[in-house]
């Protein structure tokens, strides 16, 4: 296989572990913390997880290893979308397994949770693992979005585990995947299978986060990758001085990625979905907000700029959410076939007009036609609008264009406006992990095996104090149920991990809020440049601006 020079050198990078995990497996012991409870709905969560609820948080520390010595056969899966560093979680897990006993085994189940059900796996060895150290992607075993949630699935997984003599399963994934891990752990415990289940927190969206999980892995690398691209576009914008660039970034349910990229690059505009929802902003109000910046900059002779748009922004707009809810009802069941059979868009438009309330149709009617049509593209598996297919960056640039035309007619605006559009998503999901993510992910995997060795199940591998050098990181674990509450999903109340949204009273947003008025008018762009892997620690091991601000270090 032909390797780039960077690939060769990254294979040789030795990730840094937290201090208490250094020096050998025999020197790691457990310190018990306080018992836990779920973030809400305690009685309901406890009733659903009687065998795994309320356990203590734990941390590892230096001391004599008191765990039971036995052969470990561990299965691992990657679940959900790719995030930089996933390979290093597996590498850290493998190294800890083999450091404990070279006869221990790590099996990688292919294609995500379905690999467990279909018994499709590979047994890792040194050569296999070494080819994936410190690399991006999930191609080591692939990933998938199959959910482990039915009794039949659990029985099959139990049989597969029994067949291979599995002592534990590690699930590397986001909030839904780790919810599945908690449910699987409860099933395994309730049925006395002897199989432990451990989760690892992954999502570049940054919404698997709380007082215990300071950052989900992949967020650092993805936002650095997007920020490099945004900085490049800002420089181009400032050079050509003739385009407004509307840039959509990942973040369906939360705006963490958009906020971090704004902190890194200081664009003229960055929309934060959580603020839009809190202020009950309309589409028109958002367009006016952006148009105000365009007009003020034009008055200074600056007919260019950059606006960052989070992927899920329209779902935070109350009137748009109401419209989507009505469309979902309008096309429920067999009505979709009736709609699709209509001969052209004019006929479909009249069908929509007749089926929506006057309030919902008023919102629909202000949308550009291409967005109207995107609302009626292929449904998701539950028959709902796929909001991610809506080109919100183009929606807002079109609406701003109309606002500016009205202002020009009124004589209040005399500038020029031309837009360019970008969507940064896949560009960041499989990048070479930053040193931070390489270290963090390796530590999560290594730490996951320590949880297994000490007999824990239903726990999330936890590494904290992440704004400090790796030597000062704190490794341990917490019951996944601590993060859970009950939510309505597909007509049923289900236990799920609560998604973490941008906190409008948090330090990162407050810093952004204090500076955005200046950024909106002035050209305050900053240019982060490419991720650095070699050089001084203050450049190469730098954490996100979000985490630094949260910890009072920026």
C-alpha positions, -999 to 999 in steps of 0.1 A, spaced: 0 0 0 13 34 -9 15 57 21 19 95 23 47 108 44 21 121 69 5 86 72 39 71 80 48 96 106 13 95 122 16 57 126 46 63 148 30 89 171 27 76 206 -5 90 222 -3 105 256 -22 88 285 -35 104 317 -9 102 345 -28 75 365 -29 51 334 9 53 328 35 30 342 18 -4 338 -16 -21 343 -4 -36 376 -2 -1 391 -38 10 385 -64 8 412 -100 22 417 -113 50 439 -150 50 445 -170 81 441 -206 90 450 -237 71 440 -254 85 409 -290 92 397 -304 101 363 -306 138 353 -344 136 354 -373 111 357 -354 92 384 -381 68 394 -389 58 358 -352 53 348 -345 33 380 -375 10 372 -362 4 337 -326 -2 348 -328 -20 382 -295 -38 378 -274 -9 365 -289 22 380 -275 43 408 -239 29 407 -210 49 419 -188 71 397 -152 59 399 -118 72 391 -86 53 385 -54 62 405 -20 48 412 -19 18 434 -19 -20 434 -43 -35 408 -68 -56 427 -89 -68 398 -96 -105 392 -72 -122 368 -91 -139 340 -89 -143 302 -107 -115 285 -124 -118 251 -138 -84 242 -159 -73 212 -160 -38 199 -182 -19 175 -183 15 159 -218 30 158 -232 60 140 -215 86 119 -177 88 116 -157 110 139 -119 115 139 -102 93 165 -124 63 165 -95 41 154 -74 53 183 -102 42 208 -98 7 193 -60 9 194 -60 20 231 -84 -8 240 -63 -33 221 -30 -22 238 -46 -23 273 -60 -58 266 -26 -71 254 -6 -53 281 -27 -72 307 -24 -106 291 -11 -113 256 -36 -142 254 -65 -118 257 -85 -113 225 -102 -83 208 -128 -89 181 -140 -61 159 -176 -66 147 -181 -51 112 -206 -26 101 -217 -14 135 -243 -31 157 -255 -52 128 -221 -70 129 -230 -83 164 -263 -96 151 -248 -111 119 -217 -124 137 -195 -107 112 -161 -99 128 -123 -98 126 -98 -108 153 -73 -80 157 -36 -86 159 -6 -63 160 -2 -59 123 -39 -51 118 -40 -25 145 -7 -9 136 -20 0 102 -47 23 117 -30 41 146 -37 78 147 -57 78 115 -91 92 107 -122 73 96 -140 42 107 -127 20 80 -110 -4 104 -143 -23 108 -168 1 94 -199 15 112 -236 14 110 -268 29 125 -287 -3 134 -303 1 168 -300 -26 195 -334 -22 212 -355 -53 207 -357 -85 228 -350 -106 197 -318 -86 189 -306 -89 225 -311 -127 224 -291 -129 192 -263 -108 206 -263 -130 237 -259 -161 216 -231 -145 195 -213 -135 228 -217 -170 242 -203 -185 209 -171 -165 211 -168 -165 249 -171 -127 251 -166 -112 285 -174 -76 274 -187 -55 245 -175 -19 239 -198 4 220 -182 35 205 -209 60 196 -230 90 203 -261 96 225 -284 71 208 -256 45 206 -247 48 242 -284 47 252 -284 13 233 -253 4 253 -271 11 286 -301 -10 275 -279 -39 264 -259 -37 296 -292 -40 316 -303 -70 296 -270 -87 300 -271 -81 337 -307 -91 342 -301 -124 324 -268 -132 342 -249 -136 309 -216 -124 325 -211 -100 296 -202 -64 305 -210 -35 283 -190 -2 282 -196 29 261 -173 56 247 -186 91 239 -184 100 202 -200 128 181 -185 157 162 -217 176 168 -206 181 204 -240 173 219 -229 143 240 -217 165 268 -224 173 304 -207 180 337 -189 147 334 -182 144 297 -163 176 289 -160 168 252 -171 141 229 -143 128 207 -140 141 171 -153 175 180 -118 190 183 -106 177 150 -138 184 130 -141 220 142 -104 227 136 -109 213 100 -139 234 94 -123 265 109 -93 261 86 -116 261 56 -137 290 70 -105 310 76 -94 303 40 -127 315 27 -125 346 49 -91 354 35 -105 349 0 -135 371 8 -112 398 21 -91 395 -10 -118 395 -37 -141 419 -17 -172 410 -37 -189 380 -22 -209 371 9 -201 335 18 -229 315 35 -214 285 52 -235 257 66 -217 234 91 -226 202 109 -249 203 138 -285 190 134 -297 192 171 -272 217 186 -251 246 174 -218 237 192 -199 233 159 -210 266 146 -202 284 178 -167 268 181 -160 278 144 -171 313 151 -149 316 182 -120 303 160 -126 325 129 -146 356 140 -170 357 110 -195 386 105 -225 364 113 -230 332 131 -265 319 139 -270 299 171 -301 277 169 -306 277 207 -308 315 207 -332 316 178 -355 292 197 -352 312 230 -360 345 212 -387 328 191 -371 344 160 -390 342 127 -373 334 94 -379 371 84 -363 383 116 -332 362 110 -329 375 74 -332 411 87 -305 404 112 -281 392 85 -292 420 61 -284 446 88 -248 434 88 -246 435 50 -260 470 50 -237 484 77 -206 468 60 -217 481 26 -218 516 41 -181 512 49 -174 501 14 -172 464 24 -195 445 1 -183 411 13 -186 389 44 -190 355 60 -220 340 77 -220 306 95 -252 286 96 -257 255 117 -272 225 98 -303 222 119 -311 259 122 -346 258 107 -358 233 133 -351 260 160 -374 285 143 -408 281 159 -428 289 129 -408 265 107 -412 237 133 -449 243 132 -448 241 94 -429 209 94 -453 193 119 -482 202 96 -464 188 65 -457 156 83 -495 152 90 -504 164 55 -484 135 40 -491 109 66 -498 73 54 -512 69 19 -514 107 13 -477 106 2 -486 85 -28 -515 108 -37 -492 138 -35 -464 122 -56 -489 112 -83 -498 149 -90 -486 159 -124 -465 190 -117 -454 215 -90 -484 238 -96 -508 210 -87 -487 200 -57 -486 237 -46 -525 238 -46 -526 205 -27 -503 220 -1 -523 252 1 -555 234 7 -540 211 33 -521 236 55 -536 260 80 -535 297 69 -507 303 95 -485 275 83 -491 283 46 -481 319 52 -447 306 63 -445 282 35 -453 309 9 -424 331 19 -399 304 12 -380 303 -21 -395 276 -44 -364 254 -42 -368 252 -4 -405 245 -7 -397 216 -30 -370 203 -6 -396 201 21 -413 174 0 -383 153 -9 -380 117 3 -393 111 39 -372 96 67 -380 61 79 -407 75 102 -424 95 74 -411 129 85 -394 157 66 -356 153 64 -346 187 76 -309 180 68 -318 181 31 -329 217 33 -302 240 19 -306 266 47 -275 285 36 -292 292 3 -325 298 20 -311 327 41 -290 342 13 -321 343 -9 -342 359 18 -314 384 26 -313 392 -11 -350 400 -11 -346 421 21 -318 441 5 -338 447 -27 -366 462 -6 -341 484 13 -326 495 -20 -360 505 -33 -366 524 -1 -332 542 -6 -316 529 27 -292 505 10 -268 513 -18 -244 484 -17 -238 453 -38 -247 417 -28 -236 385 -43 -236 352 -25 -215 320 -25 -226 288 -7 -208 261 11 -216 231 33 -189 216 55 -198 182 68 -180 151 54 -148 172 51 -143 169 89 -157 135 98 -126 114 88 -97 139 91 -65 128 106 -72 133 143 -55 163 160 -30 154 188 -58 162 213 -82 137 197 -55 111 191 -45 113 228 -81 116 241 -94 87 220 -65 64 229 -71 72 266 -108 65 262 -101 30 248 -73 22 273 -96 34 301 -125 13 287 -105 -19 293 -97 -9 328 -134 -6 335 -139 -41 320 -110 -55 341 -125 -42 373 -159 -57 364 -180 -26 356 -209 -27 332 -233 0 319 -206 25 323 -192 52 300 -154 55 297 -147 90 311 -116 112 308 -118 147 322 -98 177 331 -92 179 293 -82 216 292 -50 207 310 -20 187 297 -26 150 292 -5 141 323 -32 159 344 -62 142 328 -84 122 351 -95 87 339 -125 68 353 -161 59 346 -197 69 352 -230 49 348 -246 58 315 -279 60 333 -267 92 350 -271 110 317 -306 97 309 -341 110 310 -375 101 294 -384 116 261 -412 111 236 -399 91 206 -422 78 178 -452 80 200 -437 63 230 -419 74 262 -383 61 260 -352 64 281 -325 84 262 -294 103 269 -302 140 271 -287 160 243 -265 189 254 -275 222 237 -255 254 236 -259 271 270 -269 307 264 -256 316 299 -223 297 294 -189 314 290 -184 304 253 -217 319 241 -213 350 264 -178 356 248 -193 353 214 -223 376 223 -199 402 237 -180 404 204 -204 396 176 -217 432 172 -181 443 164 -175 413 141 -207 420 123 -195 454 110 -157 452 111 -135 428 92 -122 409 123 -114 376 106 -89 352 121 -72 325 102 -65 293 122 -47 274 94 -43 237 92 -41 213 122 -5 211 134 9 178 145 45 187 151 59 216 171 54 234 204 26 220 226 8 253 228 2 250 190 -1 212 185 -20 201 217 -43 231 218 -79 223 229 -110 239 215 -119 275 223 -152 263 237 -135 241 264 -108 267 272 -135 293 278 -156 269 299 -126 263 321 -117 299 324 -84 295 304 -91 318 274 
